[in-house]
C-alpha cells in the first residue's frame, strides 16, 4: 500500500473546481445568478459562481458549501451536471471543473448576499457572454432542467409556498422557453392531483383574482419518485 501511494507522486496534480449554475424564477422569467469576476484571469468579466474543492471534502460537500456561502440557504436542490476538462479551459492553470446546477427560490435570496458577492440575477434570454466554458455549462444546465421538468416535479422548488395556476404556467413557460396552451396546462396539472386549492385568492396580479394553491408534499414526493410525463401542447 505504501509503495502505491508513493507512486502517485510521479503524476501531475490538478486543481478541482466547482462551478454552479444557479437558476431562479422571478417576475415571469427564468434567471441565472452571475457576477463579475473580481480576480484574474478574466477579471471584470461575467462568470458563474464557483470555488475549489478542499482536501477534506467530497464534490457534493464542496458544491453545498459554495452554495450555502453564496446564498445563505440550506437544502437547495442541486444536481451534478458534467465535468469539463479541456486542457486550456482556464488560462491560469490546469483546472478540472465539475458543474452543478441548482434551483433556488429567488424570493428567499437575500439582497445582502447580492451586495456581498456582487451577484446579479439576469434573465436567461439576456445573458451576457460568460468566461471560459461557462456558456456551454449554462446551455447544458438549461437542457437538463427542461428534461427534469418534463419527468419530475422539480419546478415547484422555484416557486413560493403559495402560488396560482397562471404563475405555475408562467414558470413552466420560462423553463421550456415556449408558450403553453392554457387549457391543456390547467387540465394536465389538475389531473396530476398534487395541488391543494386554498380559499384565498391572489388579487395582486388580476382584478378578478386567482385561487392560490400549495402542493401536497406527500403526493409531490411520491410523484417525484415515480416520474411522469409532463408534455404540454405549445401555442
MDAnalysis code that builds the backbone (N, CA, C; Angstrom):
import MDAnalysis as mda
import numpy as np

u = mda.Universe.empty(705, n_residues=235, atom_resindex=np.repeat(np.arange(235), 3), trajectory=True)
u.add_TopologyAttr("name", ["N", "CA", "C"] * 235)
u.add_TopologyAttr("resid", np.arange(1, 236))
u.add_TopologyAttr("resname", ["UNK", "UNK", "UNK", "UNK", "UNK", "UNK", "UNK", "UNK", "UNK", "UNK", "UNK", "UNK", "UNK", "UNK", "UNK", "UNK", "UNK", "UNK", "UNK", "UNK", "UNK", "UNK", "UNK", "UNK", "UNK", "UNK", "UNK", "UNK", "UNK", "UNK", "UNK", "UNK", "UNK", "UNK", "UNK", "UNK", "UNK", "UNK", "UNK", "UNK", "UNK", "UNK", "UNK", "UNK", "UNK", "UNK", "UNK", "UNK", "UNK", "UNK", "UNK", "UNK", "UNK", "UNK", "UNK", "UNK", "UNK", "UNK", "UNK", "UNK", "UNK", "UNK", "UNK", "UNK", "UNK", "UNK", "UNK", "UNK", "UNK", "UNK", "UNK", "UNK", "UNK", "UNK", "UNK", "UNK", "UNK", "UNK", "UNK", "UNK", "UNK", "UNK", "UNK", "UNK", "UNK", "UNK", "UNK", "UNK", "UNK", "UNK", "UNK", "UNK", "UNK", "UNK", "UNK", "UNK", "UNK", "UNK", "UNK", "UNK", "UNK", "UNK", "UNK", "UNK", "UNK", "UNK", "UNK", "UNK", "UNK", "UNK", "UNK", "UNK", "UNK", "UNK", "UNK", "UNK", "UNK", "UNK", "UNK", "UNK", "UNK", "UNK", "UNK", "UNK", "UNK", "UNK", "UNK", "UNK", "UNK", "UNK", "UNK", "UNK", "UNK", "UNK", "UNK", "UNK", "UNK", "UNK", "UNK", "UNK", "UNK", "UNK", "UNK", "UNK", "UNK", "UNK", "UNK", "UNK", "UNK", "UNK", "UNK", "UNK", "UNK", "UNK", "UNK", "UNK", "UNK", "UNK", "UNK", "UNK", "UNK", "UNK", "UNK", "UNK", "UNK", "UNK", "UNK", "UNK", "UNK", "UNK", "UNK", "UNK", "UNK", "UNK", "UNK", "UNK", "UNK", "UNK", "UNK", "UNK", "UNK", "UNK", "UNK", "UNK", "UNK", "UNK", "UNK", "UNK", "UNK", "UNK", "UNK", "UNK", "UNK", "UNK", "UNK", "UNK", "UNK", "UNK", "UNK", "UNK", "UNK", "UNK", "UNK", "UNK", "UNK", "UNK", "UNK", "UNK", "UNK", "UNK", "UNK", "UNK", "UNK", "UNK", "UNK", "UNK", "UNK", "UNK", "UNK", "UNK", "UNK", "UNK", "UNK", "UNK", "UNK", "UNK", "UNK", "UNK", "UNK", "UNK", "UNK", "UNK", "UNK", "UNK", "UNK"])
u.atoms.positions = np.array([
    [0.823, -1.204, 0.000],
    [0.000, 0.000, 0.000],
    [0.860, 1.258, 0.000],
    [1.954, 1.225, 0.773],
    [2.830, 2.385, 0.859],
    [3.454, 2.707, -0.487],
    [3.898, 1.649, -1.181],
    [4.533, 1.866, -2.469],
    [3.546, 2.442, -3.485],
    [2.277, 1.992, -3.409],
    [1.266, 2.510, -4.319],
    [1.032, 3.995, -4.093],
    [1.011, 4.412, -2.817],
    [0.828, 5.822, -2.519],
    [2.004, 6.633, -3.026],
    [3.209, 6.092, -2.871],
    [4.387, 6.804, -3.341],
    [4.365, 6.983, -4.847],
    [3.750, 6.040, -5.545],
    [3.692, 6.133, -6.998],
    [2.881, 7.337, -7.457],
    [1.911, 7.775, -6.640],
    [1.105, 8.923, -7.033],
    [1.936, 10.190, -7.173],
    [3.026, 10.273, -6.466],
    [3.861, 11.471, -6.515],
    [4.483, 11.669, -7.895],
    [4.478, 10.623, -8.688],
    [5.050, 10.722, -10.026],
    [4.085, 11.383, -11.018],
    [2.818, 11.502, -10.610],
    [1.810, 12.046, -11.519],
    [1.546, 13.516, -11.216],
    [1.213, 14.291, -12.238],
    [0.931, 15.725, -12.023],
    [-0.328, 15.927, -11.194],
    [-0.382, 17.033, -10.479],
    [-1.545, 17.373, -9.648],
    [-2.340, 18.476, -10.348],
    [-3.663, 18.324, -10.298],
    [-4.548, 19.296, -10.921],
    [-5.448, 19.952, -9.873],
    [-5.930, 21.132, -10.201],
    [-6.933, 21.786, -9.365],
    [-8.315, 21.259, -9.752],
    [-9.175, 21.077, -8.752],
    [-10.556, 20.658, -8.996],
    [-11.485, 21.792, -8.555],
    [-12.211, 22.330, -9.507],
    [-13.117, 23.446, -9.228],
    [-14.562, 22.988, -9.315],
    [-15.446, 23.729, -8.665],
    [-16.894, 23.518, -8.751],
    [-17.492, 24.789, -9.324],
    [-18.248, 24.681, -10.395],
    [-18.967, 25.822, -10.965],
    [-20.457, 25.574, -10.825],
    [-21.173, 26.582, -10.332],
    [-22.589, 26.421, -10.001],
    [-23.479, 27.241, -10.926],
    [-24.357, 26.543, -11.621],
    [-25.354, 27.173, -12.488],
    [-26.607, 27.345, -11.642],
    [-26.833, 28.549, -11.141],
    [-27.885, 28.792, -10.162],
    [-29.085, 29.439, -10.849],
    [-30.160, 28.664, -10.965],
    [-31.386, 29.149, -11.597],
    [-32.349, 29.682, -10.541],
    [-33.065, 30.725, -10.912],
    [-34.141, 31.263, -10.090],
    [-35.287, 31.700, -10.997],
    [-36.452, 31.935, -10.409],
    [-37.623, 32.357, -11.187],
    [-38.193, 33.609, -10.544],
    [-38.289, 34.686, -11.336],
    [-38.755, 35.951, -10.774],
    [-39.420, 36.774, -11.876],
    [-40.604, 37.332, -11.570],
    [-41.339, 38.191, -12.487],
    [-41.554, 37.534, -13.849],
    [-41.890, 36.240, -13.797],
    [-42.228, 35.524, -15.014],
    [-41.046, 35.102, -15.861],
    [-39.837, 35.246, -15.347],
    [-38.658, 34.897, -16.132],
    [-37.756, 33.925, -15.386],
    [-37.148, 33.022, -16.136],
    [-36.117, 32.154, -15.597],
    [-34.820, 32.945, -15.605],
    [-34.159, 32.996, -14.452],
    [-32.967, 33.827, -14.331],
    [-31.780, 33.024, -13.821],
    [-30.605, 33.588, -14.046],
    [-29.355, 32.962, -13.632],
    [-28.603, 33.926, -12.727],
    [-28.020, 33.398, -11.654],
    [-27.249, 34.225, -10.725],
    [-25.786, 34.224, -11.164],
    [-25.299, 35.395, -11.582],
    [-23.925, 35.519, -12.062],
    [-23.258, 36.723, -11.406],
    [-21.989, 36.891, -11.654],
    [-21.273, 38.039, -11.098],
    [-20.096, 38.396, -11.991],
    [-19.559, 39.591, -11.765],
    [-18.351, 39.999, -12.477],
    [-17.145, 39.559, -11.660],
    [-16.309, 38.775, -12.277],
    [-15.158, 38.172, -11.608],
    [-14.251, 39.242, -11.008],
    [-13.793, 39.013, -9.783],
    [-13.014, 40.010, -9.051],
    [-11.515, 39.736, -9.046],
    [-11.081, 38.746, -9.788],
    [-9.650, 38.429, -9.830],
    [-9.295, 37.883, -11.203],
    [-8.001, 37.899, -11.491],
    [-7.521, 37.365, -12.765],
    [-7.463, 35.834, -12.699],
    [-7.594, 35.166, -13.841],
    [-7.805, 35.738, -15.180],
    [-9.261, 36.127, -15.398],
    [-9.462, 36.953, -16.417],
    [-10.805, 37.407, -16.815],
    [-11.457, 38.286, -15.756],
    [-10.661, 39.045, -15.025],
    [-11.212, 39.961, -14.027],
    [-12.149, 40.962, -14.698],
    [-13.314, 41.178, -14.062],
    [-14.280, 42.128, -14.590],
    [-15.237, 41.564, -15.612],
    [-15.081, 40.298, -15.960],
    [-15.972, 39.663, -16.927],
    [-17.029, 38.821, -16.200],
    [-18.158, 38.620, -16.861],
    [-19.251, 37.882, -16.257],
    [-18.911, 36.409, -16.108],
    [-19.308, 35.847, -14.962],
    [-18.920, 34.474, -14.637],
    [-19.988, 33.803, -13.788],
    [-20.016, 32.476, -13.857],
    [-20.771, 31.702, -12.880],
    [-20.066, 31.791, -11.539],
    [-20.772, 31.419, -10.474],
    [-20.143, 31.328, -9.165],
    [-19.511, 29.956, -8.993],
    [-18.416, 29.924, -8.270],
    [-17.753, 28.644, -8.052],
    [-16.642, 28.762, -7.025],
    [-15.853, 27.725, -6.945],
    [-14.747, 27.683, -5.996],
    [-14.011, 26.363, -6.152],
    [-12.994, 26.183, -5.318],
    [-12.184, 24.975, -5.389],
    [-12.534, 24.001, -4.271],
    [-12.425, 22.739, -4.587],
    [-12.693, 21.692, -3.600],
    [-11.539, 21.605, -2.617],
    [-11.856, 21.459, -1.330],
    [-10.840, 21.302, -0.301],
    [-10.449, 19.835, -0.159],
    [-9.290, 19.595, 0.446],
    [-8.790, 18.227, 0.557],
    [-9.696, 17.319, 1.374],
    [-10.431, 17.886, 2.331],
    [-11.266, 17.059, 3.205],
    [-12.737, 17.074, 2.778],
    [-13.026, 17.418, 1.524],
    [-14.400, 17.478, 1.035],
    [-14.619, 16.514, -0.129],
    [-15.848, 16.037, -0.222],
    [-16.277, 15.350, -1.435],
    [-16.752, 16.426, -2.411],
    [-17.004, 16.039, -3.642],
    [-17.509, 17.004, -4.619],
    [-18.832, 17.610, -4.165],
    [-19.743, 16.763, -3.703],
    [-21.055, 17.244, -3.281],
    [-20.949, 18.161, -2.068],
    [-20.061, 17.819, -1.130],
    [-19.867, 18.674, 0.047],
    [-19.330, 20.033, -0.366],
    [-18.421, 20.050, -1.309],
    [-17.850, 21.317, -1.772],
    [-18.910, 22.166, -2.471],
    [-19.723, 21.540, -3.308],
    [-20.776, 22.274, -4.005],
    [-21.803, 22.836, -3.014],
    [-22.180, 22.042, -2.004],
    [-23.115, 22.511, -0.978],
    [-22.531, 23.676, -0.190],
    [-21.253, 23.584, 0.136],
    [-20.601, 24.663, 0.882],
    [-20.610, 25.965, 0.080],
    [-20.245, 25.870, -1.177],
    [-20.189, 27.060, -2.026],
    [-21.572, 27.697, -2.150],
    [-22.586, 26.876, -2.356],
    [-23.944, 27.404, -2.498],
    [-24.450, 28.031, -1.201],
    [-24.146, 27.399, -0.070],
    [-24.601, 27.953, 1.207],
    [-23.877, 29.260, 1.526],
    [-22.576, 29.313, 1.248],
    [-21.830, 30.547, 1.486],
    [-22.372, 31.682, 0.626],
    [-22.760, 31.356, -0.594],
    [-23.226, 32.368, -1.534],
    [-24.645, 32.830, -1.241],
    [-25.540, 31.886, -0.925],
    [-26.960, 32.212, -0.807],
    [-27.471, 32.294, 0.621],
    [-26.764, 31.651, 1.568],
    [-27.259, 31.589, 2.937],
    [-28.382, 30.590, 3.099],
    [-28.679, 29.828, 2.052],
    [-29.786, 28.871, 2.073],
    [-29.266, 27.443, 2.195],
    [-30.027, 26.612, 2.889],
    [-29.687, 25.199, 3.021],
    [-30.710, 24.342, 2.286],
    [-30.363, 23.085, 2.074],
    [-31.245, 22.119, 1.412],
    [-31.695, 22.624, 0.046],
    [-30.760, 23.143, -0.704],
    [-31.031, 23.609, -2.060],
    [-31.040, 22.413, -3.007],
    [-31.980, 22.411, -3.942],
    [-31.977, 21.347, -4.944],
    [-30.749, 21.526, -5.830],
    [-29.953, 20.482, -5.937],
    [-28.694, 20.566, -6.666],
    [-28.441, 19.235, -7.352],
    [-27.879, 19.288, -8.534],
    [-27.600, 18.068, -9.280],
    [-26.294, 18.222, -10.048],
    [-25.453, 17.188, -9.968],
    [-24.214, 17.213, -10.741],
    [-24.555, 17.153, -12.221],
    [-23.910, 17.989, -13.000],
    [-24.242, 18.121, -14.408],
    [-23.224, 17.429, -15.319],
    [-21.989, 17.913, -15.274],
    [-20.976, 17.384, -16.181],
    [-19.601, 17.865, -15.732],
    [-18.574, 17.128, -16.113],
    [-17.192, 17.513, -15.825],
    [-16.561, 18.098, -17.078],
    [-15.846, 19.203, -16.892],
    [-15.201, 19.894, -18.007],
    [-13.690, 19.889, -17.777],
    [-12.965, 19.350, -18.744],
    [-11.534, 19.178, -18.543],
    [-10.678, 19.478, -19.746],
    [-11.148, 20.389, -20.622],
    [-10.311, 20.781, -21.758],
    [-8.976, 21.316, -21.240],
    [-7.911, 20.997, -21.930],
    [-6.558, 21.306, -21.442],
    [-6.363, 22.785, -21.176],
    [-6.847, 23.648, -22.055],
    [-6.591, 25.081, -21.916],
    [-7.868, 25.849, -21.545],
    [-8.788, 25.190, -20.832],
    [-10.050, 25.849, -20.489],
    [-9.841, 27.018, -19.524],
    [-8.823, 26.933, -18.680],
    [-8.515, 28.000, -17.725],
    [-7.096, 28.472, -17.973],
    [-6.910, 29.731, -18.376],
    [-5.570, 30.228, -18.682],
    [-4.644, 30.303, -17.476],
    [-5.195, 30.165, -16.266],
    [-4.361, 30.263, -15.065],
    [-3.663, 28.953, -14.739],
    [-4.131, 27.854, -15.311],
    [-3.521, 26.565, -14.989],
    [-4.435, 25.414, -15.351],
    [-3.974, 24.207, -15.049],
    [-4.747, 23.007, -15.364],
    [-5.838, 22.837, -14.315],
    [-7.080, 23.124, -14.701],
    [-8.206, 23.072, -13.772],
    [-9.307, 22.179, -14.349],
    [-9.680, 21.174, -13.593],
    [-10.825, 20.333, -13.937],
    [-12.035, 20.894, -13.191],
    [-13.102, 21.185, -13.925],
    [-14.280, 21.771, -13.286],
    [-15.467, 20.811, -13.354],
    [-16.117, 20.637, -12.213],
    [-17.344, 19.844, -12.144],
    [-18.505, 20.824, -11.991],
    [-19.391, 20.820, -12.964],
    [-20.513, 21.760, -12.954],
    [-21.731, 21.146, -12.262],
    [-22.377, 21.951, -11.441],
    [-23.639, 21.583, -10.801],
    [-24.672, 22.631, -11.183],
    [-25.928, 22.207, -11.329],
    [-26.973, 23.206, -11.464],
    [-27.849, 23.134, -10.226],
    [-28.345, 24.294, -9.820],
    [-29.118, 24.397, -8.584],
    [-30.356, 25.248, -8.825],
    [-31.407, 24.968, -8.061],
    [-32.649, 25.723, -8.137],
    [-32.899, 26.379, -6.787],
    [-33.000, 27.696, -6.771],
    [-33.287, 28.369, -5.510],
    [-34.477, 29.307, -5.695],
    [-35.330, 29.411, -4.697],
    [-36.455, 30.351, -4.781],
    [-35.934, 31.775, -4.671],
    [-36.024, 32.529, -5.732],
    [-35.430, 33.869, -5.769],
    [-35.989, 34.774, -4.683],
    [-37.259, 34.538, -4.287],
    [-37.877, 35.400, -3.274],
    [-37.246, 35.205, -1.895],
    [-36.501, 34.110, -1.705],
    [-35.834, 33.859, -0.424],
    [-34.382, 34.320, -0.417],
    [-33.892, 34.711, -1.572],
    [-32.487, 35.094, -1.677],
    [-32.307, 36.516, -1.158],
    [-31.399, 36.682, -0.220],
    [-31.214, 37.972, 0.439],
    [-30.374, 38.929, -0.405],
    [-30.819, 40.180, -0.476],
    [-30.050, 41.194, -1.192],
    [-28.698, 41.439, -0.534],
    [-28.602, 41.138, 0.754],
    [-27.334, 41.310, 1.450],
    [-26.255, 40.429, 0.830],
    [-26.642, 39.228, 0.434],
    [-25.682, 38.334, -0.211],
    [-25.337, 38.845, -1.606],
    [-26.314, 39.430, -2.286],
    [-26.056, 40.009, -3.605],
    [-25.005, 41.101, -3.502],
    [-25.158, 41.961, -2.495],
    [-24.210, 43.053, -2.313],
    [-22.831, 42.542, -1.921],
    [-22.798, 41.514, -1.084],
    [-21.525, 40.982, -0.606],
    [-20.710, 40.347, -1.729],
    [-21.390, 39.623, -2.616],
    [-20.679, 38.880, -3.661],
    [-20.810, 39.515, -5.045],
    [-21.509, 40.634, -5.129],
    [-21.698, 41.263, -6.428],
    [-22.580, 40.432, -7.334],
    [-23.499, 39.680, -6.736],
    [-24.347, 38.772, -7.506],
    [-25.467, 39.535, -8.201],
    [-25.802, 39.096, -9.393],
    [-26.852, 39.724, -10.181],
    [-27.723, 38.656, -10.823],
    [-29.049, 38.822, -10.701],
    [-29.976, 37.942, -11.406],
    [-30.147, 38.469, -12.822],
    [-29.903, 37.633, -13.803],
    [-30.035, 38.024, -15.209],
    [-30.934, 37.019, -15.921],
    [-31.873, 37.526, -16.709],
    [-32.764, 36.651, -17.467],
    [-31.960, 35.766, -18.415],
    [-32.387, 34.515, -18.518],
    [-31.739, 33.579, -19.441],
    [-31.731, 34.152, -20.860],
    [-32.768, 34.913, -21.200],
    [-32.875, 35.472, -22.544],
    [-31.879, 36.604, -22.793],
    [-31.352, 37.197, -21.713],
    [-30.483, 38.368, -21.861],
    [-29.085, 38.149, -21.293],
    [-28.650, 36.912, -21.235],
    [-27.342, 36.623, -20.642],
    [-26.207, 37.250, -21.457],
    [-25.271, 37.911, -20.777],
    [-24.079, 38.392, -21.468],
    [-23.118, 37.221, -21.693],
    [-22.111, 37.374, -22.545],
    [-21.108, 36.320, -22.710],
    [-20.417, 36.030, -21.376],
    [-20.235, 34.760, -21.058],
    [-19.588, 34.351, -19.819],
    [-18.172, 33.858, -20.103],
    [-17.336, 33.832, -19.067],
    [-15.931, 33.464, -19.239],
    [-15.757, 31.975, -19.540],
    [-14.607, 31.673, -20.110],
    [-14.175, 30.291, -20.334],
    [-15.274, 29.478, -21.032],
    [-15.649, 28.346, -20.414],
    [-16.679, 27.488, -20.995],
    [-17.994, 27.575, -20.226],
    [-18.197, 28.672, -19.501],
    [-19.403, 28.809, -18.685],
    [-20.674, 28.895, -19.528],
    [-20.582, 29.471, -20.735],
    [-21.755, 29.500, -21.619],
    [-22.209, 28.083, -21.969],
    [-21.242, 27.215, -22.207],
    [-21.550, 25.821, -22.532],
    [-22.219, 25.146, -21.345],
    [-21.713, 25.442, -20.147],
    [-22.298, 24.871, -18.935],
    [-23.752, 25.301, -18.767],
    [-24.023, 26.576, -19.000],
    [-25.388, 27.093, -18.842],
    [-26.325, 26.441, -19.844],
    [-25.892, 26.319, -21.082],
    [-26.719, 25.673, -22.106],
    [-27.028, 24.232, -21.719],
    [-26.014, 23.540, -21.217],
    [-26.207, 22.157, -20.776],
    [-27.146, 22.111, -19.567],
    [-26.979, 23.051, -18.644],
    [-27.819, 23.097, -17.452],
    [-29.272, 23.356, -17.788],
    [-29.528, 24.259, -18.739],
    [-30.899, 24.556, -19.143],
    [-31.540, 23.344, -19.806],
    [-30.784, 22.656, -20.639],
    [-31.301, 21.449, -21.287],
    [-31.663, 20.388, -20.254],
    [-30.801, 20.221, -19.226],
    [-31.087, 19.252, -18.172],
    [-32.322, 19.667, -17.378],
    [-32.441, 20.957, -17.056],
    [-33.598, 21.453, -16.314],
    [-34.886, 21.210, -17.091],
    [-34.866, 21.458, -18.391],
    [-36.057, 21.241, -19.211],
    [-36.454, 19.768, -19.214],
    [-35.469, 18.906, -19.290],
    [-35.758, 17.478, -19.275],
    [-36.305, 17.040, -17.919],
    [-35.676, 17.516, -16.838],
    [-36.151, 17.169, -15.496],
    [-37.579, 17.671, -15.276],
    [-37.856, 18.874, -15.747],
    [-39.190, 19.449, -15.546],
    [-40.261, 18.644, -16.266],
    [-39.887, 17.924, -17.310],
    [-40.856, 17.127, -18.055],
    [-41.029, 15.730, -17.478],
    [-40.163, 15.354, -16.526],
    [-40.233, 14.000, -15.963],
    [-40.366, 13.970, -14.443],
    [-40.082, 15.092, -13.785],
    [-40.190, 15.174, -12.326],
    [-40.691, 16.564, -11.947],
    [-41.412, 16.690, -10.830],
    [-41.987, 17.988, -10.446],
    [-40.996, 18.904, -9.722],
    [-39.819, 19.117, -10.324],
    [-38.818, 19.939, -9.632],
    [-39.099, 21.426, -9.758],
    [-39.951, 21.810, -10.709],
    [-40.223, 23.222, -10.912],
    [-40.797, 23.910, -9.687],
    [-41.499, 23.158, -8.841],
    [-42.087, 23.738, -7.635],
    [-41.027, 24.356, -6.722],
    [-39.800, 23.899, -6.842],
    [-38.733, 24.404, -5.973],
    [-38.378, 25.857, -6.283],
    [-38.864, 26.359, -7.396],
    [-38.593, 27.742, -7.779],
    [-39.723, 28.696, -7.399],
    [-40.811, 28.151, -6.843],
    [-41.990, 28.952, -6.520],
    [-42.095, 29.236, -5.027],
    [-42.824, 30.290, -4.664],
    [-43.151, 30.479, -3.246],
    [-44.093, 29.372, -2.782],
    [-44.345, 29.288, -1.478],
    [-45.164, 28.210, -0.921],
    [-46.574, 28.226, -1.481],
    [-47.122, 29.400, -1.715],
    [-48.455, 29.544, -2.272],
    [-48.361, 30.226, -3.632],
    [-49.091, 29.713, -4.598],
    [-48.980, 30.211, -5.969],
    [-50.295, 29.972, -6.694],
    [-50.456, 30.604, -7.838],
    [-51.637, 30.423, -8.662],
    [-51.299, 29.530, -9.860],
    [-52.332, 29.015, -10.507],
    [-52.123, 28.216, -11.720],
    [-51.434, 29.055, -12.806],
    [-51.850, 30.323, -13.023],
    [-51.144, 31.137, -14.014],
    [-49.659, 31.332, -13.673],
    [-49.340, 31.483, -12.388],
    [-47.930, 31.611, -12.000],
    [-47.168, 30.325, -12.298],
    [-47.824, 29.203, -12.048],
    [-47.192, 27.916, -12.312],
    [-46.965, 27.734, -13.810],
    [-47.961, 28.110, -14.608],
    [-47.792, 28.009, -16.058],
    [-46.672, 28.933, -16.531],
    [-46.617, 30.121, -15.963],
    [-45.559, 31.065, -16.322],
    [-44.177, 30.484, -16.034],
    [-44.070, 29.748, -14.927],
    [-42.801, 29.104, -14.580],
    [-42.398, 28.088, -15.640],
    [-43.337, 27.219, -16.008],
    [-43.011, 26.184, -16.992],
    [-42.735, 26.784, -18.370],
    [-43.412, 27.862, -18.701],
    [-43.121, 28.542, -19.967],
    [-41.703, 29.122, -19.939],
    [-41.296, 29.626, -18.781],
    [-39.949, 30.167, -18.650],
    [-38.900, 29.062, -18.764],
    [-39.185, 27.912, -18.165],
    [-38.246, 26.786, -18.235],
    [-38.142, 26.260, -19.661],
    [-39.303, 26.042, -20.306],
    [-39.320, 25.489, -21.663],
    [-38.974, 26.524, -22.722],
    [-38.981, 27.834, -22.308],
    [-38.728, 28.914, -23.262],
    [-39.734, 28.863, -24.419],
    [-40.990, 28.602, -24.046],
    [-42.032, 28.465, -25.055],
    [-43.398, 28.669, -24.411],
    [-44.333, 29.276, -25.143],
    [-45.694, 29.450, -24.655],
    [-46.424, 28.110, -24.633],
    [-47.252, 27.895, -23.605],
    [-48.001, 26.651, -23.457],
    [-49.500, 26.929, -23.571],
    [-50.222, 25.971, -24.078],
    [-51.667, 26.097, -24.197],
    [-52.288, 26.154, -22.808],
    [-53.026, 27.227, -22.529],
    [-53.572, 27.471, -21.195],
    [-54.516, 26.359, -20.744],
    [-55.437, 25.959, -21.602],
    [-56.427, 24.942, -21.237],
    [-55.755, 23.591, -20.970],
    [-54.842, 23.207, -21.848],
    [-54.157, 21.928, -21.685],
    [-53.286, 21.908, -20.437],
    [-52.669, 23.055, -20.148],
    [-51.810, 23.111, -18.964],
    [-52.631, 22.898, -17.701],
    [-53.733, 23.645, -17.570],
    [-54.578, 23.517, -16.376],
    [-55.112, 22.091, -16.233],
    [-55.559, 21.528, -17.327],
    [-56.100, 20.166, -17.300],
    [-55.033, 19.173, -16.856],
    [-53.822, 19.320, -17.371],
    [-52.736, 18.401, -17.053],
    [-52.326, 18.525, -15.595],
    [-52.152, 19.739, -15.101],
    [-51.660, 19.934, -13.738],
    [-52.702, 19.498, -12.708],
    [-53.978, 19.740, -12.986],
    [-55.028, 19.315, -12.069],
    [-55.122, 17.795, -12.036],
    [-54.952, 17.147, -13.188],
    [-55.057, 15.684, -13.265],
    [-53.934, 14.989, -12.495],
    [-52.833, 15.687, -12.248],
    [-51.714, 15.091, -11.505],
    [-52.041, 14.937, -10.023],
    [-53.056, 15.683, -9.541],
    [-53.547, 15.557, -8.168],
    [-52.445, 15.788, -7.129],
    [-51.646, 16.828, -7.348],
    [-50.604, 17.161, -6.368],
    [-50.823, 18.552, -5.763],
    [-51.913, 19.213, -6.133],
    [-52.159, 20.568, -5.654],
    [-53.283, 20.597, -4.621],
    [-53.122, 21.467, -3.645],
    [-54.161, 21.715, -2.646],
    [-54.708, 23.125, -2.899],
    [-55.985, 23.209, -3.233],
    [-56.603, 24.502, -3.518],
    [-56.955, 25.209, -2.214],
    [-56.580, 26.463, -2.101],
    [-56.845, 27.252, -0.903],
    [-58.079, 28.140, -1.113],
    [-58.589, 28.664, -0.035],
    [-59.758, 29.546, -0.131],
    [-59.356, 30.955, -0.552],
    [-58.114, 31.327, -0.263],
    [-57.653, 32.674, -0.570],
    [-57.378, 32.847, -2.067],
    [-57.475, 34.093, -2.508],
    [-57.173, 34.438, -3.886],
    [-56.034, 35.455, -3.949],
    [-55.285, 35.382, -5.018],
    [-54.262, 36.387, -5.298],
    [-54.905, 37.474, -6.148],
    [-55.068, 38.664, -5.573],
    [-55.709, 39.760, -6.297],
    [-54.712, 40.843, -6.689],
    [-53.436, 40.520, -6.540],
    [-52.401, 41.492, -6.901],
    [-52.204, 41.530, -8.417],
    [-52.237, 40.344, -9.039],
    [-51.896, 40.256, -10.459],
    [-53.114, 40.307, -11.381],
    [-54.320, 40.283, -10.808],
    [-55.521, 40.406, -11.650],
    [-56.660, 40.960, -10.817],
    [-57.563, 41.687, -11.457],
    [-58.681, 42.319, -10.753],
    [-59.634, 41.265, -10.186],
    [-59.907, 40.239, -10.985],
    [-60.819, 39.189, -10.557],
    [-60.196, 38.321, -9.474],
    [-58.906, 38.100, -9.567],
    [-58.215, 37.261, -8.600],
    [-58.170, 35.808, -9.043],
    [-57.119, 35.125, -8.644],
    [-56.960, 33.706, -8.975],
    [-56.717, 32.945, -7.686],
    [-57.309, 31.774, -7.573],
    [-57.152, 30.984, -6.362],
    [-55.689, 30.582, -6.164],
    [-55.300, 30.572, -4.895],
    [-53.955, 30.145, -4.539],
    [-53.934, 28.641, -4.291],
    [-52.787, 28.053, -4.530],
    [-52.597, 26.617, -4.332],
    [-51.296, 26.370, -3.577],
    [-51.238, 25.225, -2.940],
    [-49.989, 24.675, -2.419],
    [-49.845, 23.280, -2.991],
    [-48.641, 22.747, -2.999],
    [-48.521, 21.378, -3.441],
    [-48.642, 20.438, -2.249],
    [-49.232, 19.294, -2.487],
    [-49.365, 18.248, -1.478],
    [-48.015, 17.544, -1.367],
    [-47.302, 17.778, -0.281],
    [-45.930, 17.290, -0.158],
    [-45.836, 15.775, -0.302],
    [-46.778, 15.055, 0.298],
    [-46.726, 13.593, 0.245],
    [-46.902, 13.101, -1.202],
    [-47.917, 13.620, -1.865],
    [-48.168, 13.212, -3.246],
    [-47.069, 13.717, -4.181],
    [-46.579, 14.903, -3.873],
    [-45.499, 15.504, -4.663],
    [-44.257, 14.619, -4.636],
    [-43.867, 14.181, -3.440],
    [-42.669, 13.341, -3.315],
    [-42.882, 11.978, -3.964],
    [-44.094, 11.437, -3.832],
    [-44.400, 10.153, -4.461],
    [-44.334, 10.270, -5.978],
    [-44.863, 11.367, -6.502],
    [-44.838, 11.597, -7.940],
    [-43.402, 11.766, -8.427],
    [-42.598, 12.448, -7.624],
    [-41.204, 12.645, -7.988],
    [-40.435, 11.351, -8.040],
    [-40.750, 10.428, -7.135],
    [-40.061, 9.131, -7.109],
    [-40.426, 8.291, -8.331],
    [-41.704, 8.346, -8.712],
    [-42.148, 7.508, -9.814],
    [-41.920, 8.112, -11.179],
    [-41.811, 9.449, -11.240],
    [-41.647, 10.114, -12.515],
    [-42.969, 10.235, -13.256],
    [-43.005, 11.099, -14.274],
    [-44.226, 11.278, -15.037],
    [-43.881, 11.947, -16.356],
    [-44.868, 12.061, -17.201],
    [-44.682, 12.714, -18.489],
    [-45.461, 14.019, -18.483],
    [-44.760, 15.126, -18.372],
    [-45.417, 16.428, -18.310],
    [-45.223, 17.158, -19.635],
    [-45.734, 16.566, -20.682],
    [-45.664, 17.157, -22.011],
    [-46.931, 17.963, -22.261],
    [-46.762, 19.249, -22.536],
    [-47.891, 20.157, -22.745],
    [-47.826, 20.709, -24.164],
    [-48.992, 20.846, -24.798],
    [-49.045, 21.393, -26.154],
    [-48.547, 22.837, -26.150],
    [-47.689, 23.151, -27.099],
    [-47.213, 24.527, -27.272],
    [-48.250, 25.338, -28.045],
    [-48.225, 26.635, -27.851],
    [-49.134, 27.532, -28.583],
    [-48.592, 27.736, -29.984],
])
